[in-house]
Amino acid sequence: MLSIEQFAGFLLAAVLLTAAPGPDNMMVLSIGMSKGRRQGIVFGLGCALGCLSHTVLAVAGVSALIATSAEAFTALRICGGLYLLWLGVSALRNAGPAGVAAVQGGTQTLGRLFLKGVFANAINPKVVLFFLSFLPQFVVPEQGSPGLQMALLGVAFTVQAAVLFGLLGYFSGTVGQWLKRRPGVGTLLDRVAGAVFIALGLRLLVNR
């Protein structure tokens, strides 16, 4: 099971990273503004649900490495740390106003938009790498069953993403106009996310 401190630290990092401007939340915002709040909410819930596929892959992959090869797990830890550092540096270098791209295409059913959100997230290889690097950061081996801990953390990440994306879709018009009037907010969120990525990457590289 997860301790309160463990879960609170994970939830804080997850919310900060989910709220930072990125392809998923910007698409949710775009669809909500152009097609309506229901469409934005449904697409956002699809994106969040796609995280479960990455959780399964992360749990299976990391658990298999722990069971079969300490050297392979060490290599994964180092690669994951370097990847998080790269994400952090990229976020700091590219920090800028949050932009909302126009969404093209005709009317789509809510079911189609939901599936589009699921697949857009599930087939993204960058998200797979992110989950492989991010979830193990908050596993405490002394509490037993690393696989179960990662599964619970992955479900928690999915739930908080569903809440944030749902709220973003619902308030898409208001949020979009607010961001346009305050371009510095996107820059600030990018810098916060970059700092979190770098801190997690360093932690993964240093800790054994």
N, C-alpha and C positions, 0 to 999 in steps of 0.2 A: 504494500500500500504506500501511498504518498504522505509525507509529513506535511504539516501546515506550512512550515517555512519553505520546503521544497516546492510545493504547489504555488505558493504566493510569488516566489521568485520567478518561476516559469511563467505564470500568468502575466506578470508585469512585462517580462521580455516579449511574450507573444503578442500582447496588446500593442506595445510600442512598434513592433515590426509589422503587424497587420495594418496599423493606422498610417504608417509611412507611405507616401505616394508610390504606387507600383502598378504594374499592368492590370492586376485583378481589380483593385478598388477604383482605379481610374475608369475601367470599363464599366463597372457597376454604376459609377457616377454618370458616365456618358449615356448609358442605356436608360437610366432613370430620368435624366433630363430630356432626352429626345423621344422616348417611347412611353414614359409614364412610371409612376412610383411602383405599381404592382410588378411591371416588367423588370424594373431595377432590383426589387426585392427578390424575385424568383431567380434571376440570373445570379445574384449574390449568394443565395442559398446553394445553388448548384456549384459555384466556385468553392464554397466552404466544404461541401460534401466530398468534393474531389480530393480533399486533404486526407480522407480516410484511406485511399489507395496508397498514398505515400507512407502513411503510418504502417500499413501492412508490410510494405517492402522494406521499410527501415527496421521493423521488429524482426522480420525474417532474416534480413541480411546481416545485421549486427549480431543477432543471436547465433547465427551459423558461424560467423567468424570467431566469436568468443569460444564456441564449443570446439572448433577444429584447429585454430591457429592463432597463437598469441602474436606472432610476427605479422600476420595479415591484419589483425585488429589494430596493431600499432601503426601499420601503414595507413589504414583507414583513418585513424585518429589524426595522423600528421596531414594527410591530404584534406581531411575535413577542416582542420585548423587553418591551413593555407587558403582553402576556399572561402572560409568566413572572413579572413583578413582581406582577401581580394574583393569580396562583396562590400566590406566596410570602406575600404579605400575608394572603390568605385562610387559608392554613395556620397562620400565627402567631396570627391572631385566633380561629380555631376549634380551636386545639390543646386536646385533652382526652383523657380515657381512651379507649383503643381498645375499642369495643363490638362485640359479635358478635351480629348479628341472627339471629332464628330463620328457618329455611328451611322454607317450606310446600311441600306437594305430595306426591304419592304416589311410589312407586318408579319410577325412571327407569333405562334401560339405560346402560351405560358409554358407548356410542356417542352416545346422545342428550345425555348430560352433556358429552361432549367438544365436540360441535357447538354446544351452548348456550354453552360458554365461548368458542369461536371467534367466534360471532356477537355475543355480548355485548360483546366487545372491538372487533371489526371495525366495528360500526355506530355506535360511540360517537364523535360529532363532536369531543368534547373531546380524545380521544386523538389524533385527526388533527391538531388544532391543536398539541398538545404535541409531536408528532414533527416537525412543520414548524418549530417553534421550537427544539427540543432538539438534533436531529442536526447542523444546520449549525454549532452552537457548536464542534464538535470537528473540523471539516474544516480542513485546512491546504492552502490553494490552491497553495503552492509545491511540494507533493508530487504535483500533477497529478490529473486525473480526480476532481473533487469528487463526481460521481455514484457512482463506484465506492467512494469512501471512505464516503459516506453509506450505501450498500448494506451494506458490511461492518460498519459501526457498528450498523445496524438488525438485522442477523443476530446480532451480539454481544449486543445488548439482548434479543432474543428468547431466546437461549440462557440468559443469566443469569436472566431471568424464569422460564423453564421450570424451572431448577434450584431457585430460591427457592420458587416456587409448589408444585413437587413436594415439597420438604422440608416446606413448611407443611401440605400436605395429609396427608403421612405422619404428622407429629407434631401434627396438629390438636388432638387431645384434650389432650395435654400443654401445647401452646402456649396453648390457650384457658384452661385452669386457671391457668397461670402469669400470663397477662395480667390475669385477674380478681384475682389476689392482688397485682399490681403495677400499679395503674392509672396510675401516673406514667410508665410506659414509653411508652404511646401518646402522651402529651403531649410527651415528649422527642423521639420520632421525628417528630412533626408539626413541632416547632420546627426540627429539623435539616433536614427537607425544605424548610420555608419559607425558611430561610437559603440553601440551595442554589439554590432557584428565584430568589430575589432577586439572588444573585450572578450567576447566568447571565443574568438579564434585564438587569442593568446592563452586563454584558460585551457583550451583543448590541447594546445601544443606543450604547455608547461606541465599540466597535471598528468599523472599516470594512472 
